[in-house]
Amino acid sequence: MQADVRTDFGGRTAFVTGGGSGIGRAAALLFAHHGARVAVVDLDAAGAAETVRLIRAAGGDAQFLSADLARESEVQQAVERCVARFGGLDCAFNNAGICPPAGPFHELDGAEWERVIAVDLSAVFYCMKHQIRHMLAHGGGAIVNTSSGAGVTPAPFLPHYTAAKHGVLGLTRVAAREYARQRIRVNAICPGVTDTPMMRASIDARPDLEPVLLATLPAGRMGEADEIARAALWLCSDAASYVSGVALAVDGASTCH
């Protein structure tokens, strides 16, 4: 059977944030496997360097770009460096984010609220703003943003995370409508509980957490990073050429009611 040319990213450049580990690394490797040149954007230099090493070892082309995505000037520089290094920017996976410790709404510290909003929402806005500017000047492109199950249903004791992930869906939808005629597609994925280093750190801190967590998941297991990455790849590909403004749940039916 021939490979589907609609998922061939040969000659294209993908900009992946949070590419140093977890879903971001899985996506960077997958884009490269399908022929893309990959900008691996992260603050974690060691993790991003390992992602780049893995891509290059498999014969791909990748470059680590360091950026604090909560600072617009650093986002702009990262986009410009990506374009300078690879000659363009065709698709972006705005995936970087944090999941803070849970706690009662009325006890949430203002500084912690601002930190989560900056990393999980404002950073996505800055990335989209500068990615779209480039895409407008070069005939279009595709953007996928990482929201969460908390973007469609509230996560009790995580008001800041819930607000940020709802906000990501709002940004996704308004950009999808605003730039549809300019051939820029914008979608979001809403991962469920996923087996990533960040999730494993939480489980290691509370060994009793995993069986309780698994019992709440309809599929009886966590998602794998590669399963989430495949959804992002498809949404960026020509196979999804008429898909825009979608919030795609990749969660084993966790938010299905």
N, C-alpha and C positions, 0 to 999 in steps of 0.2 A: 504494500500500500504506500502511495506517495505521501510525503509530508504535506501538511496543509500550508500552502504558501502564505495564507493570511496570518499565520503566526510566525512568519519569518521576519526577524528584525535586522537582517543584514543591511549594513549601511546606515543604520539609525543609532541614535544616542539616547540612552536612558539615564535619568537623574534620579537616584534613589537615596532618600534620607533615612537615617537610622540603619545604614547599611553595614554597620560593624557587628551585628549579631541578630539572632532571632529571625523575625519575619523579614526584616530589611536585608539581612545577609542571604536568606533563601531567595528573595526576589532578585537581588543583584546577580546571584549565580544563575538563576533561571533566565533572566534577560540575556546574559552573556551566552548561555547555552543555545539560545535561539538567535544568536548572531549580533546582538547589540553591543555597542561600545558603552561602557558603564561608568558613570561618575558616582563613586561611593562616598556619600556625604555623611559625616559623623563628627562628634567631638572625641569619640573614643579612638585615638590614633592607632593603638595596638590592634583593636578589633577590626577596624577598617582596613589596616594594612594586611591582616590575615585574609580578609575577603578578597582584596586585590590579588594577593598571592595565589589564592585558590583559582581565581578566574584566569590569571596569566598561566598558571600551571596546566590548565585545560586548553590553552591555546587562544584565550580571549584577550580583549583589550579593556583595561580598567585603570582608573586613576582615583586616588584618595583625595578628597577635598575636605579640609577641616573648616567647620563653621558652627558658631553658636546661632542656631536658627531663631532664637528669641531676639536677635539683634538684626534689624533689617539691613544694615550696611553689610553685614557678613553674608547674609543670604544673597544680596545683589552681587557681591564679589564672587560667591560660589557659582552662581549662574553664569557670570561672565567668564570665569576660569574654565567652566565646563565647555562653553561655546568656543573659547580660544583653543582648548586642548583637542577637542574632537570635531570642530567645525560646525556644530549645530546642537540643537536640543529638540528631540522629536517627541519624547514622552517622559513623564515624571511620575514617580510614586512617592508621595509625601507621607511618609510612614513614621517618622521619628515621633516619640512621645514618651511620657512618663505616666505611671499609675501610682498615685500617692497612697500612704496609709489611710485606712478608713477611720472615721470618727464622727461623732454627732454633729449635725448641721450647726447647732447653736454654739459649738465650741471651736469651729474652724477659725484658725488664725488668718488674719487678712493677708499677711505676707505669703502664706502657703497658697491661699486662693490666687493671688497674683502670679505666683510661680507656675502653677499648673495652667492657668489661662495663657500665660506667655508661651509656654512650651507646647501645649497641646492645641491651642487655637490660633494665637497671634502668629506663631511660626508658620502655620499652614497658610494663613493669609499672605504673609510676606513671600513665601515660596510661590504661591499661585500668581501673585502680582507680577513678579519678575519673570516667571516662566511664561505667562500669558503675553507679556510685552514682547518677548522674543518670538513666540509663536505667531503673533499677529503680523510681525514683519517678515515671516518666512513660511506663510501658507498653511498654518494650522498645526495641530498636534493633539496629544491626548494626555490627560492628567487623571490620576487616581489618588484620592486622599483616604487615609485610614481613619475611620471613625471607630465605632464599637457597638456592641449590643447596648451599651449605655447611651448611645446616640438615639436609640429608638424607644428605649424603656428605661425608667430611672434606676440608678444603682444606689440604693439606700446607703447612707453614711459616706457617700462620695459626691457631694453636691458640686464641687469644683470640676471633677472629672466628667460628671454627667453634663454640666453646662457646656464644657469645652467640646465634648463629642457631639452634643446636639448642634453646637455652633458650626462644627465642621460640615455637617450635613446642610446647614443653611448656606454656607459659603459655596459648597459644591453645586447646589441647585441654582443659586443666583448666577454663578458664572456659566453654568451649562446653558441657561436661557439667554444670557447676555451675548455669548460668543458662538452660538450655534451656526450662524450664517458665515462666520469667519473660519469654519472648519476646525474649531477647537472643541473637543469633547471632554467633559469633566464628570467623573463618577466617583463614588465612594464605596469602600467595602466596610462591613461591620463585622469584624471577627468576634467569635465567641472566645471562650477560655481556650488558650493556646499554649502548648508546651514549649515555652521559650526560656532562656536563661533568667529573665526577670520573674517569670512565674515560678521557676524552680527555686529561686532564692526565697520567695515567699513560702513555698512548701517546706524547704529546708529549715526555715525559722520556726515553723509550726508543723511538726510531723503528723499531727492529728488532722491536718487540714485536707490532705489529698482524698482520703476515702469519703469524707463529708462532701467535698466538692464534686467528686465523680458521681455521687448519688443524685446530685441535682441536675446532671446533664442527660438529656434525652438519649444521646448516643452511647452513654456509659463510658465515654472517654473524652480526653481533651483533643482539640485539633492539633495538627502538625503544622509547623511553620511553612512547609512546602505547599500544603493545601491552601493556605491563605495566599501565598505568593502566586500560585497558579491562577487564582481569580483575578489578581491585579494584572498579571501578564495578559490574560484574555481581554480584559477591559481596555488595555492599551493597544491591543492588536487590531488589525483590519477585520478580524472575525467579528468584532463588536462595532462595526463601522456606523451603525444606526442606533447605538446605545449611548445615551447621555442623560445626565441628571438622575441617575439611579443610585440608590443606596442598597447594595447587595449584601445580604446577610450570608456569612460563611461561618456558621455556628452549629451545625448539626441539629437544627430545629429548636435551638434554645430560646429564640424569641418568637417562635411560631405559636400563635394562640388562636 
